Amino acid sequence: MTKRTKVTKIMVFLVALICVISFGYSALATSWEDSVAKNWQLIGPANSQYNCLNYATEPYRTGSDLLKYWEWPWGSSLPTSSQVDSYLNTQYGLSSSSYTVAASVNNIFSYGTTSGITHFSRRYTTSGYIVAKWGQEGIYLSQGYNPYWTSGPYGAVVKKYYK
């Protein structure tokens, strides 16, 4: 075997190995979104000027309240479920229920635990989709009122809020 043939075989082997490794990584790779929700579709761009609570309460705001901003009246801490109840009732006149199965369009859902709410979404359509702003990321559409992994950053649904 000539030196040229050996080099060619080594090059072909290396290229094949790189292809196999690249395919393996891409086949095993998951997106950050997949670690958050069981199903999702990006429908709006990332924007750090407003958050999930502001986006979820949008149908209940009027006038100058329509501006998008970071709405989180609890500072840097996670509110309890009862603190969220009080805020959404006082600010928007919303009632709460732990019965989350029957929901109407624009009902708001809270996620996390009763001792620490981490996220909000709202019912988007009558066919069971919710829509939510994921922190500083984009706006996502998910099927079902409880699409988030309980081990993920948002957790399970806690309550729904409605008028």
N, C-alpha and C positions, 0 to 999 in steps of 0.2 A: 504494500500500500504506500502510495507516495505521500509526501508531506502535504501537498495541496489537497488530496483526498481526505486526509485526516482532519485538516483544518475545516474543510467543508462539512464533514460529518459532525464535528464539534459545534460548528455554528448552527447547523440545522437542529441539533439536539438542544442547544441553548435557547433558540427561538421557540421551539416546541415547549420547552420547560417554562419559559416566560408566559406563553399563551395559556398553559394549563394552570399556572399559579394565578394569573390575572382572572381567568374564568372562575376559578375556585373562590377567590375573594369576592368577586362581584355576585356570585351565586349565594354566598353566605352573608353578604352585607345586608344590613337593614337600616332604614332611615331613622332619624330621631323621631319622626312622626309615628312610625310603627311601634315605638316604645311608649308612646303616649296613648294612642287609641287603637281599637280593634279594627276600625274602618275610618277613613278620612279622605277628603278631597280638598285641596287648596283652591279657594275661590276668590281670595283677595290678597293683596301684597302685604308684606311686613311693614309695620309702622310702629315706632316706639312712642308716639304721642298719645295713644290711648290704649286701654286694656280691656279685658274680658267683661268686667262689670259695666263699664261705660258702653260697650257694644251691646250687651244683653239688655240694658235698660233703655236703649235708643227709642223703641216704640212708645215709651211712657214719658218722654221728655218733650217739652214745647219751647218755642221762642229761642232765647239765648242759650237755653239748656241743650240745644241740638248740637252745639260745638263738641268736637271730640277732644277729650282730655283724659288724664289718668285719674280714674275714680276709684279711690280706695281709702275711705274715711278712717280706717283703723291704723293708719301710719305704717310702720314696718312689720306689724304683727298680723297673725291670722285671726280673724274674728271667730267667735263661737257661732253656732247656728242661731242662738237667741239674739245675738248682736245683729246678725244679718236680718233676722225677722224684724227687729225694731227699726233698723235703717231703711229697709225697703218699704215698710209700712208708712213710716214718717215721711220719707222723701217722695215716694211714688204711689202711696195708697194701696200697696199690694198685700194680699193675705198669703199665708203659707200653709202647706200641707205636706205631710210625709208620704201621702198616697200619690206617687209619681206616675203611675201607669196611665191614667186618663189625663191627657194634657191637650190644651188647645194651642193654636198658633199664638206666638209671642209669650207664652208662659216661660218663666225663667227657671232654670235649674241651678242649684248649688251643688258643689262637689267637695269631697274631702272626708271629714268626720264631723260629728256634732261639736267637737271641741276645737276644730280648726278647719275652717272653710278655705279652700285653695283656689277655686275656679268657679266661673259662671258661664252658662250658655243659654240660648233661648230656642224654643220650638220654632222651626222655620216654615214648615208646610204641614198640611193635614195628613200627609203620607208618612209622617214619623221621622222627619229629619230635624236635627238641631244644627245651629250655626253658632260658632264661637270664635272669639279673638284669642289666640294662644299667646299670652304675655306680649312680648315685643315682636313676636312672629306674625304670620299672616292670619287671615280669616279662613276657618275650616268648616266644611260641611261633613256631618257624620250621621249615619242612620241609627235611630233608636235614641232614647233619652239617657241611656247609660253606656256610651261607647268607650269610655276610658278604662284602661287597665287599672285594677285596684292597686297594683304595685307601682304604677307610674306616678308622675308628678301631681296629677289631679285627683286621683282616687275615685271612689264610687259616688253615685248620686246620693244626696242627703235629703233635699227638699225641693218642692216646686213652689213657685210664686205666681200669683194670678190676680186679676181684677175681677 
